[in-house]
Amino acid sequence: MPAIPSTECLLELHRRLLAADPVAPAELTQHALDALADELRRGSHRIRDDCVVFDAATDAILELAKRPQAFDPARLHLWAYLKMAARGNLANILKKERRHHDRVLRFAVVELRGSAGNIEIASPSDDVADQEIARARIDALVTGPINSMSVEDLAVLRLIAAGERATGPYATILGLAHQPESEQRHFVKQAKDRLLKRLKRSVPGTLDD
């Protein structure tokens, strides 16, 4: 675990920032960045992307370096000030990512709706039932919440609705293109079964197993 800089060290660096010491921002980053990122990481266990954590911590340090007068040592310890700023940055980054994720999903759902409306079902088989389930789910998604579905699930759903039977397109979406064909078939079937079971439970009026 990276060591948290001492209060004396931080206050000295802050004093140098106020004096416009050109080396102080780099030294503050050297002393504080890893420990600050570690604090964020331990407080946000669900974050998988370490770059997001480091971006939030880096921005907090740069903000202090740009406006050192914003920190009042009489009101708060400098380390607590940096943690508060970094957590605020992290919350803003995650909020922007969620908005972007929602936009991507909504675009995918609209695209699904448009593509599914013109599908002609081929010869009778289990795939036909799967396509009907996928179509019903598309209709439900357009009018209902979509946050629970990943972009990958929506892409797989689109292929099912379109009657795609080849393993390759599914394997590409699921990141399995580098796997042997036998493993691709196994994991693609597993993913499709999982998704279709979920759809059958979530869409009223679809066929049961």
N, C-alpha and C positions, 0 to 999 in steps of 0.2 A: 504494500500500500504506500503510495507517495506521501511523503511527510508534508504536513501543513506548515506553511511558513510561520515563523514566530511573529508576535504582535510588533515587536521592535523592528523586525525586518520590513514588515509591510508599511509601518508608519514612516520609516526612513525612505522607502521607495515612494510613498505618497508625497512626502516633503519634496523629493527630487522632481516628481511630476509637476507639482505646483511651481517649481523653479524652472520648468521647461527644460529639464535635463534630457537631451536627445537619446541617451542610452537607457534611461529609466524604464520606458515601455518594454523593451526587450528583456530587461532583467526581471521585471514583474512577471512577464510571461514565463520566463525560465523558472522562476521560483513557485509560481502559483498555478499554472495551467493544468499540469497532471493531477495535482491534488484536488483542484476544483472540478475537473472532469470526473474524478473518482467519486466525489461527493454526489454529483448528479447521477452517476451510474448506479450507485447504491440506493439512491432514493427513487429510481425509476427502473425497476427490474424488467418491465415489459418492453423496453426500448432495445431493439436488435441492432440498429445502425449506430455504431460508435461515432461516426462522423457527425451525426446530429448533436451528440453530447459535446463533442469538442467544439463544434460551431457555437453552441450556446455559451460555453465557458470562454472561448476566445473573444466573442463579442462583448461579454461582460468586462473582460480585462481591457479591451480596446476602448470601450465606452468610458471607463475610468481614466485611461490614459488621455483621452480626448478632452474630458471634462473633469479633471481632478477636484475642482472646486465644488462639485455636486456632493461629494462625501464630507460629512461633518463628524469628526472623531468624537465630539462631545455627545453625540446621540447614539452611535452604534460602533461596534468593532468593525474594522475594515474587512476582516474575513467574512463576517456575517453579511456585510454589505455586498461583497462579491457573490456570495452564495445566493442571496436574494435576487440580485440582478441576473445571475445565470439561470436560476429557476424560472424567472419571468421570461427570459429569452427562449428557454426550452419549451415553455408552454405556448408561446407564440409560434415557434417553428412547427410544433405538432399540430396546432390549430390550422395553420396553412396547409400542412400535408393532408389533414383530414378533408379540408375543403377541396383540394386537388383530387383526392381519391374519390370523393363523392361526384365530382364533375366527370371523371373518367367512367365511373360506374353508370351514371345517368346517360352518358353518350352511348355506352355499350348497350344499355337496355333499349334505347331508341333504335339503335342499329339492329338489334335482335328482332324487335317488333317489325321493322321494315322488311327484314330478310325472311322472317318466318311466314309472313302473310302470303307470299308467293310460292310457297313450297308445295310441290305435288308429291304425294306419298307413293312410293314404289310398291312392289309386290308385298302381299300380306306376310307379316312375320312379327317376331317380338320387337324388332326395330320400329315397327309402325306404332306400337303402343308407346314406346319410348319417345317417339317424335310428338305424339299427342300430349304426353306429359310435359315435354319441353315447351310446346306451344302454350299450354295452359299456364305454365310457370312464367313465360314471357308476359302474358296478359296480366298476371297477378303482380309481376314486378313493376310494370308500367304505372300501376295505380297504388302500389304498396311500398313499404320500406325496402331498401336495397342494400343497406349498409352491411348486412350479414353475409353477403355474397362477395367473394373475391373476383378480381378481374379474370383470373384463370378459370374459375368455375363458370363465369358467364361465357367465356370463349368456348369451353367444352360444351356448354349448353347449346351454343349456336351451332356447333358441328352436329350435335345429336339431332337438333331440330331440322337441320338441313339433310339429314339422312346419311351423313358421312360414315363409312364403314372401315376405311383404311386406318391402320394404326398410326402411321407417320404423322399426320396433322395433330392428333391428340398428343403424341409423344413430344412434338416440338413445343406445344403450349405448356406441357407439364415439365419441360426441362429434362427430358429423357432421351434426347436425340443421340447422345453419346453412348447410351447403353446398348448391349446386345439385343437383337430383335426379340428373343424369347423373354427377356426381362421387360422390354417395352410393352409387349402384349400383356404380360402379367400385371404390370402397374397401371396400364391404361384401363384394363378391365376393372381393376380394383377401384380406380378413381371414378369410372363411369357408374359402377354399381353403387358406390357411396353417394354420388350425387343424385342418381335416380331414386334411391330409397328416400333421400331427403326431400326430393320433389314430390314424391307420392304422399309423404306425410304432410307437406305444407300446402298442397293445392287441393281444395275440395273437389270431389267428383272425379278424380283420376282413378285409374285401375289399381287395385291392390295386388300384392304379391301372391 
